Amino acid sequence: MELLNNLLLKIDSFLGSAAYFPFILLGVGLFFTLYLGFPQVRYFSHAWKVVFGKFDKKGTPGDTSHFQALSTALSGTVGTGNIGGVALAVFLGGPAALFWMWMTAFMGMTTKFVEVTLSHKYRVKTEDGTMAGGPMYYMDRRLNMKWLAVIFAIATVISSFGTGNMPQINNIAQSMEQTFGFDPMATGGVLAVLLGLVIIGGIKRIAAVTSKIVPIMGVLYVIGALSVILFNSENIWPSLTSIFSDAFTGSAAAGGFLGASFAYAFNRGVNRGLFSNEAGQGSAPIAHASARADEPVSEGMVSILEPFIDTIIICTLTGLVILSSGVWTEKHENNFARTDLTVIAGNYNDNNDADRNVLYQFLNDKPDNGVQLFNGEIRVENGRAVTNGYTILHARSIAEDVQFIVAGEDPYSGVLRVEDGNIKKEDIVIRGKSLVHSAALTSIAFSKGYFGAAGEYIVPIGLLLFAFSTAIAWSYYGDRAIVYLVGQKGVMPYRVIYVAGFFWASFSDTTLIWTLSAVAIVLMTLPNLFGILLLRREMKDTVKEYWTDFNREHGKDGSAAKDGKDS
């Protein structure tokens, strides 16, 4: 498994983690923003009117309303990325990463408008009478690139497990265990049954459930976030200032945070932005293809709102909670993850400017940084190291108050062998103070508001709702891809495997799944971006036709035209 994970990491280094990928993702969004004349700004108010049914017509084909399609798509994007993903971006890249998440969302509003419009235009009615759409259909039916459509559909199935299924329940189960002491297997079992009951009902039941969950979880999370931001109101302006001032320089060192270069913050911000709002990935168009609409552009309008709600509103709230509370620069007691731990040669102190600079170079992958990985032995007595000549880095920070524990809570005594910075003894727990990230960081931040320690409960409850709804939405994305690949007969077996994988992941290590997901996401994104670029002229003509017909029917002010002519 470790060899496979390393192979996937190597593949990912040429795909999503490569330097070119953020430029392609933002570049396509920028191109369409300019090519279509800033549709995310010009059509923003019109999109709200469409989503609430102002221009609906009776008898239009489809399975869901505009609002239900938007809720389903949002339930697929609003998940762990909004709670843990933002925290991870700030942890890795500092405040500057949040700026690049915003840029990804702003450009992504146009990208999503394009991909949803084109996918809706080429959707089909399946054997059971429901709609199926997504990039694979315009790749096949319009571009005549079935091979590309097959690659996209297979990547969608893989991503449904690696993005929407296994990591979501794994995060839920861990959060429930940490906060309430619930057994992960029990959590997984209960939620797997609920998941099965929802997704077996198909898109209509999925849409009915998500259209209820999304508003509830949104209100709950906003209230909790504002309780922290307003409690730390004196830090709002400094937090916003740091986001903009660091955007093109990288984030400077602060507290236990050792700093992030521009390249590091840019790459992590864009990648986390994509994971959060999925603009360009091609997943949301699958949900929007079910909407009742005879004008593909009208559903494209609705999708403009997704990155705005997901990233510019919810992710910004999470970011301001973390920045205004100051917890992102503080070290907190935690059990160290081996994947985040490195032992380096020499004694370093993060209160020393020279040491901070050297470690900044090392953590931001600067060549010739002078840091050497430690090789040797660490002698431990009663859980504490008694030798020196090395520094333990955990979560991109210098670890403090380090303890070595075995057999539950027993302090370890003996010798630890270290090779190339890795402690070789596996059956030992290493605990201490360091920076923390992901949902754990967000959880700590939510305790720094008007609700006090009780605020921490907002994160596991929010994560439960967010992540569970994400799993529901992605089951639909996967089954539409299965319909394209093998037909309706493959849907029920897929759903059974999907629920089984959901249960299994609740108590399993999903490191490999996360890595596989990273590769699959890019295998969805790159073909989709390539395809919509090829159809750029058709997109422009389709939008023009929409406004011509709309003005003829409703008038330029959106009210019904009396004589059928433009008003």
C-alpha positions as CSV (number, residue, x, y, z in Angstrom):
1,M,0.0,0.0,0.0
2,E,2.9,2.3,0.8
3,L,4.5,1.6,-2.6
4,L,1.2,2.3,-4.3
5,N,0.7,5.5,-2.4
6,N,4.2,6.7,-3.3
7,L,3.5,5.9,-7.0
8,L,0.3,7.9,-6.9
9,L,2.2,10.8,-5.2
10,K,4.7,10.7,-8.0
11,I,1.9,10.8,-10.6
12,D,0.3,13.7,-8.7
13,S,3.6,15.6,-8.8
14,F,3.1,15.8,-12.6
15,L,-0.6,16.7,-12.3
16,G,-2.3,18.6,-9.5
17,S,0.9,19.4,-7.5
18,A,2.8,20.5,-10.6
19,A,3.6,24.2,-10.9
20,Y,1.7,24.6,-14.2
21,F,-1.7,23.3,-12.9
22,P,-2.8,26.5,-10.9
23,F,-2.0,28.6,-14.0
24,I,-4.1,26.4,-16.3
25,L,-7.0,26.5,-13.8
26,L,-7.0,30.2,-13.3
27,G,-6.0,30.9,-16.9
28,V,-9.1,29.2,-18.3
29,G,-11.3,31.1,-15.9
30,L,-9.6,34.4,-16.7
31,F,-9.9,33.7,-20.5
32,F,-13.7,33.0,-20.3
33,T,-14.2,36.0,-17.9
34,L,-12.7,38.3,-20.5
35,Y,-14.1,36.4,-23.5
36,L,-17.7,36.5,-22.2
37,G,-17.4,40.0,-20.6
38,F,-17.4,39.2,-16.9
39,P,-20.6,37.1,-16.7
40,Q,-20.0,36.5,-13.0
41,V,-20.6,40.2,-12.4
42,R,-23.1,41.1,-15.2
43,Y,-25.4,38.1,-14.6
44,F,-25.1,37.9,-10.8
45,S,-28.5,39.5,-9.9
46,H,-30.2,37.7,-12.8
47,A,-29.0,34.3,-11.5
48,W,-30.8,34.9,-8.2
49,K,-34.0,35.5,-10.0
50,V,-33.6,32.3,-12.0
51,V,-32.8,30.2,-9.0
52,F,-36.0,31.3,-7.2
53,G,-38.1,30.4,-10.2
54,K,-39.1,33.9,-11.5
55,F,-38.8,32.7,-15.1
56,D,-39.9,29.1,-14.7
57,K,-42.2,27.5,-17.3
58,K,-44.6,24.6,-16.8
59,G,-43.8,21.4,-18.5
60,T,-40.1,22.0,-19.1
61,P,-38.0,18.7,-19.1
62,G,-36.0,17.8,-16.0
63,D,-36.2,16.1,-12.6
64,T,-35.5,19.0,-10.1
65,S,-36.1,22.7,-9.7
66,H,-33.3,25.2,-10.1
67,F,-33.0,25.6,-6.4
68,Q,-32.9,21.8,-5.8
69,A,-30.2,21.5,-8.5
70,L,-28.2,24.3,-6.8
71,S,-28.6,22.7,-3.4
72,T,-27.5,19.3,-4.7
73,A,-24.4,20.8,-6.3
74,L,-23.7,22.9,-3.2
75,S,-24.0,19.9,-1.0
76,G,-21.3,18.3,-3.2
77,T,-18.9,21.2,-2.8
78,V,-19.7,22.5,0.7
79,G,-17.9,19.9,2.8
80,T,-14.7,19.2,4.5
81,G,-13.0,21.7,2.2
82,N,-14.9,24.6,3.8
83,I,-14.0,23.5,7.4
84,G,-10.7,21.6,7.1
85,G,-9.6,22.7,3.7
86,V,-9.5,26.4,4.5
87,A,-7.6,25.7,7.7
88,L,-5.1,23.5,5.8
89,A,-4.6,26.3,3.2
90,V,-3.9,28.9,5.9
91,F,-1.7,26.5,7.8
92,L,0.4,25.8,4.6
93,G,0.4,29.2,3.0
94,G,-0.7,31.7,5.6
95,P,-3.3,34.5,5.0
96,A,-2.1,34.8,1.4
97,A,-3.5,31.4,0.5
98,L,-7.0,32.8,1.3
99,F,-6.5,35.5,-1.4
100,W,-5.8,32.8,-4.0
101,M,-8.8,30.8,-2.9
102,W,-10.8,33.9,-3.6
103,M,-9.3,34.3,-7.1
104,T,-10.0,30.7,-7.8
105,A,-13.6,31.2,-6.8
106,F,-14.0,34.5,-8.8
107,M,-12.6,33.0,-12.0
108,G,-14.4,29.7,-11.1
109,M,-17.8,31.5,-11.2
110,T,-17.3,31.9,-15.0
111,T,-15.8,28.5,-15.5
112,K,-18.7,26.9,-13.8
113,F,-21.1,29.0,-15.9
114,V,-19.5,27.6,-19.0
115,E,-19.2,24.0,-18.0
116,V,-22.8,23.8,-16.7
117,T,-24.3,25.5,-19.7
118,L,-22.5,23.2,-22.2
119,S,-23.2,20.0,-20.2
120,H,-26.9,20.9,-19.8
121,K,-27.1,21.5,-23.5
122,Y,-26.0,18.0,-24.4
123,R,-27.7,16.0,-21.6
124,V,-29.8,12.9,-22.4
125,K,-32.8,11.1,-21.0
126,T,-31.9,7.7,-19.6
127,E,-33.8,4.4,-19.8
128,D,-35.6,5.1,-16.5
129,G,-36.8,8.5,-17.7
130,T,-34.4,10.6,-15.6
131,M,-31.9,13.1,-17.0
132,A,-28.1,12.4,-17.3
133,G,-25.6,15.0,-18.2
134,G,-22.1,16.2,-17.5
135,P,-18.9,16.8,-19.5
136,M,-18.8,13.3,-20.8
137,Y,-21.9,14.0,-22.8
138,Y,-20.6,17.1,-24.6
139,M,-17.3,15.4,-25.1
140,D,-19.0,12.5,-26.8
141,R,-22.1,14.0,-28.5
142,R,-20.5,17.4,-29.6
143,L,-16.7,16.9,-29.7
144,N,-16.9,13.3,-30.9
145,M,-14.1,12.4,-28.4
146,K,-15.6,9.3,-26.8
147,W,-12.1,8.3,-25.5
148,L,-11.9,11.6,-23.6
149,A,-15.4,11.1,-22.3
150,V,-14.6,7.6,-21.0
151,I,-11.5,8.9,-19.2
152,F,-13.6,11.6,-17.6
153,A,-16.3,9.2,-16.5
154,I,-13.9,6.7,-15.0
155,A,-12.1,9.6,-13.1
156,T,-15.6,10.7,-11.9
157,V,-16.3,7.2,-10.5
158,I,-12.9,7.1,-8.8
159,S,-13.4,10.7,-7.4
160,S,-16.8,9.8,-6.1
161,F,-15.1,7.4,-3.7
162,G,-11.9,9.4,-3.2
163,T,-13.5,12.9,-2.8
164,G,-17.2,12.5,-1.9
165,N,-17.3,9.2,0.0
166,M,-14.3,7.9,2.0
167,P,-12.6,11.0,3.2
168,Q,-15.9,12.6,4.2
169,I,-17.0,9.7,6.5
170,N,-13.5,9.3,7.8
171,N,-13.5,13.0,8.9
172,I,-16.9,12.6,10.4
173,A,-16.0,9.5,12.4
174,Q,-12.8,11.0,13.7
175,S,-14.5,14.2,14.7
176,M,-17.4,12.4,16.4
177,E,-14.9,10.2,18.3
178,Q,-12.7,13.1,19.4
179,T,-15.6,15.3,20.5
180,F,-18.3,12.9,21.8
181,G,-16.4,9.6,22.2
182,F,-18.5,7.7,19.6
183,D,-17.0,4.6,18.2
184,P,-16.0,5.2,14.5
185,M,-17.5,1.9,13.3
186,A,-20.8,2.7,15.0
187,T,-20.9,6.2,13.4
188,G,-20.1,4.7,10.0
189,G,-22.8,2.0,10.4
190,V,-25.6,4.4,11.3
191,L,-24.7,7.0,8.6
192,A,-24.1,4.2,6.0
193,V,-27.7,3.0,6.5
194,L,-29.0,6.6,6.2
195,L,-26.9,7.2,3.1
196,G,-28.3,4.0,1.5
197,L,-31.9,5.1,2.2
198,V,-31.3,8.4,0.6
199,I,-29.4,7.5,-2.6
200,I,-31.4,4.4,-3.5
201,G,-34.3,6.9,-4.0
202,G,-32.4,8.5,-6.9
203,I,-32.0,12.2,-7.8
204,K,-35.5,13.3,-6.6
205,R,-35.0,12.0,-3.1
206,I,-31.4,13.3,-3.1
207,A,-32.6,16.7,-4.2
208,A,-35.3,16.7,-1.5
209,V,-32.9,15.9,1.3
210,T,-30.1,18.2,0.2
211,S,-32.4,21.1,-0.3
212,K,-33.3,20.8,3.4
213,I,-29.8,20.1,4.7
214,V,-27.9,22.8,2.9
215,P,-29.9,25.8,4.3
216,I,-29.8,24.4,7.8
217,M,-26.1,23.7,7.8
218,G,-25.4,27.1,6.2
219,V,-27.3,29.0,8.9
220,L,-25.7,27.0,11.8
221,Y,-22.2,27.5,10.5
222,V,-22.7,31.3,9.8
223,I,-24.0,31.9,13.3
224,G,-21.0,30.0,14.8
225,A,-18.5,31.8,12.6
226,L,-19.9,35.3,13.3
227,S,-19.8,34.5,17.1
228,V,-16.0,34.2,16.8
229,I,-15.3,37.0,14.3
230,L,-17.4,39.6,16.2
231,F,-15.9,38.5,19.5
232,N,-12.4,39.2,18.0
233,S,-13.7,42.3,16.1
234,E,-10.5,44.2,16.7
235,N,-8.6,41.6,14.6
236,I,-11.0,41.7,11.5
237,W,-9.2,44.6,9.7
238,P,-5.7,43.3,10.4
239,S,-6.8,39.9,9.2
240,L,-8.2,41.3,5.9
241,T,-5.1,43.5,5.5
242,S,-2.8,40.5,5.8
243,I,-4.7,38.5,3.2
244,F,-4.1,41.3,0.6
245,S,-0.7,42.5,1.7
246,D,0.8,39.0,1.6
247,A,-0.9,37.9,-1.7
248,F,2.1,38.6,-4.0
249,T,4.9,38.2,-1.5
250,G,3.9,35.2,0.6
251,S,3.1,35.2,4.3
252,A,5.7,36.2,6.8
253,A,6.6,34.2,9.9
254,A,4.3,34.8,12.9
255,G,4.4,33.0,16.2
256,G,5.0,29.3,15.5
257,F,4.2,29.8,11.8
258,L,7.6,29.9,10.0
259,G,6.4,31.6,6.9
260,A,5.3,30.6,3.3
261,S,6.7,31.8,0.0
262,F,4.5,33.3,-2.7
263,A,4.8,30.1,-4.8
264,Y,3.8,27.9,-1.9
265,A,0.9,30.1,-0.9
266,F,-0.3,30.5,-4.5
267,N,-0.2,26.7,-5.2
268,R,-1.9,25.7,-2.0
269,G,-4.5,28.4,-2.2
270,V,-5.5,27.5,-5.8
271,N,-5.5,23.8,-5.0
272,R,-7.6,24.2,-1.9
273,G,-9.9,26.5,-3.9
274,L,-10.5,23.8,-6.5
275,F,-11.1,21.2,-3.8
276,S,-13.6,23.5,-2.1
277,N,-15.7,24.8,-5.0
278,E,-14.8,22.3,-7.8
279,A,-15.1,24.9,-10.5
280,G,-13.6,23.4,-13.7
281,Q,-13.6,19.9,-12.3
282,G,-16.8,19.0,-14.1
283,S,-18.7,17.5,-11.2
284,A,-21.4,20.2,-10.6
285,P,-22.6,20.0,-14.2
286,I,-23.8,16.5,-13.5
287,A,-26.1,17.8,-10.8
288,H,-27.3,20.8,-12.8
289,A,-28.2,18.5,-15.8
290,S,-31.2,17.3,-13.8
291,A,-32.7,20.8,-13.5
292,R,-36.0,21.6,-15.2
293,A,-35.0,24.0,-17.9
294,D,-35.2,24.3,-21.7
295,E,-32.5,27.0,-21.8
296,P,-29.1,25.6,-20.9
297,V,-27.8,29.1,-20.2
298,S,-30.4,29.6,-17.5
299,E,-29.0,26.7,-15.5
300,G,-25.5,28.0,-16.2
301,M,-26.6,31.3,-14.5
302,V,-27.6,29.3,-11.4
303,S,-24.2,27.7,-11.2
304,I,-22.5,31.2,-11.0
305,L,-23.8,31.4,-7.4
306,E,-22.0,28.2,-6.3
307,P,-18.4,29.4,-6.0
308,F,-19.7,32.6,-4.5
309,I,-21.6,30.9,-1.7
310,D,-19.1,28.1,-1.2
311,T,-15.8,30.0,-1.3
312,I,-16.4,33.7,-1.2
313,I,-18.9,33.4,1.7
314,I,-18.4,30.2,3.6
315,C,-14.7,29.8,3.1
316,T,-14.1,33.4,3.9
317,L,-16.0,33.0,7.2
318,T,-13.8,30.1,8.1
319,G,-10.7,32.0,7.1
320,L,-11.6,35.0,9.2
321,V,-12.5,32.8,12.2
322,I,-9.0,31.2,12.0
323,L,-7.1,34.5,11.4
324,S,-9.0,36.7,13.8
325,S,-8.8,34.2,16.6
326,G,-5.0,34.0,16.1
327,V,-4.9,30.2,16.6
328,W,-3.2,29.5,13.3
329,T,0.1,30.8,14.7
330,E,-0.2,29.1,18.1
331,K,1.1,25.7,19.1
332,H,-1.4,23.3,20.6
333,E,-1.1,20.0,22.4
334,N,-1.7,17.1,20.0
335,N,-0.6,13.6,19.0
336,F,1.9,13.9,16.2
337,A,1.1,12.3,12.8
338,R,4.2,10.5,11.4
339,T,3.5,11.9,7.9
340,D,3.9,15.4,9.3
341,L,7.0,14.7,11.4
342,T,10.6,15.1,10.5
343,V,13.7,15.1,12.6
344,I,16.5,17.4,11.4
345,A,20.1,17.7,12.5
346,G,21.1,20.6,14.8
347,N,19.3,22.7,17.5
348,Y,16.9,25.3,16.1
349,N,14.9,27.9,17.9
350,D,12.0,29.7,16.3
351,N,12.6,32.8,18.4
352,N,15.9,33.2,16.6
353,D,15.6,35.1,13.3
354,A,18.5,33.3,11.6
355,D,17.0,29.9,12.5
356,R,13.6,30.9,11.3
357,N,15.1,32.0,8.0
358,V,16.8,28.7,7.5
359,L,13.7,26.7,8.3
360,Y,11.6,28.9,6.1
361,Q,14.0,28.0,3.2
362,F,13.7,24.3,4.1
363,L,9.9,24.2,4.5
364,N,9.3,26.1,1.2
365,D,11.5,23.7,-0.8
366,K,14.2,26.2,-1.5
367,P,17.4,24.6,-2.8
368,D,20.7,24.7,-0.8
369,N,18.8,25.6,2.4
370,G,21.5,24.0,4.6
371,V,19.2,21.8,6.6
372,Q,20.3,18.2,7.0
373,L,18.0,15.3,8.0
374,F,19.0,13.6,11.3
375,N,20.5,10.2,11.3
376,G,21.3,8.6,14.7
377,E,19.8,7.7,18.0
378,I,17.6,9.6,20.5
379,R,17.9,8.3,24.1
380,V,14.6,8.6,26.0
381,E,14.0,8.3,29.8
382,N,10.6,8.3,31.3
383,G,9.0,9.7,28.1
384,R,11.5,12.5,27.7
385,A,14.5,12.8,25.4
386,V,17.8,13.2,27.2
387,T,20.0,13.7,24.2
388,N,20.2,16.7,21.9
389,G,21.8,17.7,18.6
390,Y,18.5,17.5,16.7
391,T,15.2,19.3,16.3
392,I,11.8,17.7,15.8
393,L,9.6,19.4,13.2
394,H,5.9,18.6,13.3
395,A,3.2,20.3,11.1
396,R,5.7,22.7,9.7
397,S,6.7,24.0,13.1
398,I,9.3,23.3,15.8
399,A,7.7,20.8,18.2
400,E,7.9,21.6,22.0
401,D,7.3,19.7,25.2
402,V,7.7,16.4,23.3
403,Q,6.7,13.1,25.0
404,F,7.1,9.5,23.9
405,I,4.3,7.2,24.9
406,V,3.8,3.5,24.6
407,A,1.0,1.0,25.6
408,G,-1.7,3.6,26.1
409,E,-0.3,6.2,28.5
410,D,3.0,4.6,29.7
411,P,6.1,6.8,29.2
412,Y,8.7,5.2,27.0
413,S,12.3,4.6,28.0
414,G,14.9,3.4,25.6
415,V,16.7,4.3,22.4
416,L,14.9,5.5,19.2
417,R,16.7,4.9,15.9
418,V,16.3,7.7,13.4
419,E,17.0,7.3,9.7
420,D,16.8,10.2,7.2
421,G,14.7,12.2,9.6
422,N,12.2,9.3,10.3
423,I,11.8,7.7,13.7
424,K,11.7,4.0,13.0
425,K,9.8,2.7,16.1
426,E,6.2,2.4,14.9
427,D,4.5,1.3,18.1
428,I,5.0,4.6,19.9
429,V,2.9,7.7,20.2
430,I,4.7,11.1,20.0
431,R,2.9,13.9,21.7
432,G,3.7,17.6,22.2
433,K,2.9,21.1,21.2
434,S,3.0,22.2,17.5
435,L,0.9,24.0,15.0
436,V,-2.3,22.1,14.0
437,H,-4.2,22.1,10.8
438,S,-7.4,21.0,9.0
439,A,-10.6,20.5,11.0
440,A,-8.7,20.4,14.3
441,L,-7.5,24.0,13.8
442,T,-11.0,25.1,12.8
443,S,-12.4,23.4,15.9
444,I,-10.0,25.3,18.2
445,A,-10.7,28.6,16.5
446,F,-14.5,28.2,17.0
447,S,-13.9,28.0,20.8
448,K,-12.5,31.5,20.8
449,G,-15.8,33.3,20.5
450,Y,-19.0,34.2,22.4
451,F,-19.9,30.5,22.8
452,G,-16.5,29.7,24.5
453,A,-15.5,26.0,24.7
454,A,-19.0,25.0,23.5
455,G,-18.2,26.6,20.1
456,E,-16.0,23.6,19.4
457,Y,-19.2,21.5,19.0
458,I,-20.2,23.6,16.0
459,V,-17.4,22.1,13.9
460,P,-18.2,18.3,14.4
461,I,-21.9,19.0,13.9
462,G,-21.2,21.2,10.9
463,L,-18.8,18.6,9.6
464,L,-21.4,15.9,10.0
465,L,-24.0,17.8,7.9
466,F,-21.5,19.2,5.4
467,A,-19.6,16.0,4.8
468,F,-22.7,13.7,4.8
469,S,-24.4,15.9,2.2
470,T,-21.3,15.8,0.1
471,A,-21.4,12.0,0.2
472,I,-25.0,12.1,-1.0
473,A,-24.2,14.4,-3.9
474,W,-21.2,12.5,-5.1
475,S,-23.1,9.3,-5.1
476,Y,-25.3,10.9,-7.8
477,Y,-22.2,12.1,-9.8
478,G,-20.8,8.6,-9.7
479,D,-24.0,6.9,-10.8
480,R,-24.5,9.2,-13.7
481,A,-20.9,8.3,-14.8
482,I,-21.8,4.7,-14.4
483,V,-24.9,5.2,-16.6
484,Y,-22.7,6.7,-19.3
485,L,-20.1,3.9,-19.1
486,V,-22.3,0.7,-18.8
487,G,-25.9,1.9,-18.7
488,Q,-28.7,1.8,-16.1
489,K,-27.9,-1.8,-15.1
490,G,-24.7,-0.7,-13.4
491,V,-26.4,1.9,-11.1
492,M,-27.6,-0.4,-8.3
493,P,-24.3,-2.4,-7.9
494,Y,-22.5,1.0,-7.8
495,R,-24.7,2.3,-5.1
496,V,-24.2,-0.8,-3.0
497,I,-20.4,-0.6,-3.3
498,Y,-20.6,3.1,-2.6
499,V,-22.4,2.5,0.7
500,A,-20.1,-0.3,1.6
501,G,-17.0,1.8,0.9
502,F,-18.6,4.6,3.0
503,F,-18.9,2.2,6.0
504,W,-15.4,0.7,5.6
505,A,-13.7,4.2,5.4
506,S,-15.2,5.2,8.8
507,F,-12.7,3.1,10.6
508,S,-9.9,2.8,8.1
509,D,-6.8,4.8,7.1
510,T,-7.7,6.8,4.0
511,T,-4.3,8.2,3.2
512,L,-4.2,6.2,-0.1
513,I,-7.8,7.3,-0.9
514,W,-6.8,11.0,-0.5
515,T,-3.8,10.5,-2.8
516,L,-5.9,8.6,-5.4
517,S,-8.5,11.4,-5.2
518,A,-5.9,14.0,-5.9
519,V,-5.0,12.3,-9.1
520,A,-8.6,11.6,-10.1
521,I,-9.6,15.2,-9.6
522,V,-7.0,16.4,-12.1
523,L,-8.0,13.6,-14.5
524,M,-11.5,15.1,-14.4
525,T,-10.4,18.8,-14.5
526,L,-7.8,18.8,-17.4
527,P,-10.1,17.1,-20.0
528,N,-13.0,19.3,-18.9
529,L,-11.0,22.5,-19.3
530,F,-9.7,21.3,-22.7
531,G,-13.2,20.5,-23.8
532,I,-14.8,23.9,-22.9
533,L,-12.0,25.8,-24.5
534,L,-12.7,23.9,-27.8
535,L,-16.4,25.0,-27.5
536,R,-15.7,28.6,-26.6
537,R,-17.4,30.0,-29.8
538,E,-20.4,27.8,-29.3
539,M,-20.7,29.0,-25.7
540,K,-20.6,32.7,-26.8
541,D,-23.3,32.1,-29.4
542,T,-25.4,30.1,-27.0
543,V,-25.3,33.0,-24.5
544,K,-26.2,35.5,-27.2
545,E,-29.2,33.4,-28.3
546,Y,-30.4,33.1,-24.8
547,W,-30.5,36.9,-24.3
548,T,-32.2,37.4,-27.6
549,D,-34.9,35.0,-26.7
550,F,-35.2,36.2,-23.2
551,N,-35.6,39.9,-24.2
552,R,-38.2,38.9,-26.8
553,E,-40.2,37.0,-24.2
554,H,-39.7,39.1,-21.0
555,G,-38.3,42.4,-22.1
556,K,-35.0,43.8,-21.2
557,D,-36.1,44.6,-17.6
558,G,-37.2,41.0,-17.0
559,S,-40.9,41.7,-17.1
560,A,-43.2,40.1,-19.7
561,A,-43.1,42.0,-23.0
562,K,-46.6,42.9,-24.1
563,D,-46.2,42.6,-27.8
564,G,-43.5,39.9,-27.9
565,K,-40.8,42.4,-29.0
566,D,-37.8,43.6,-27.2
567,S,-38.7,46.3,-24.7
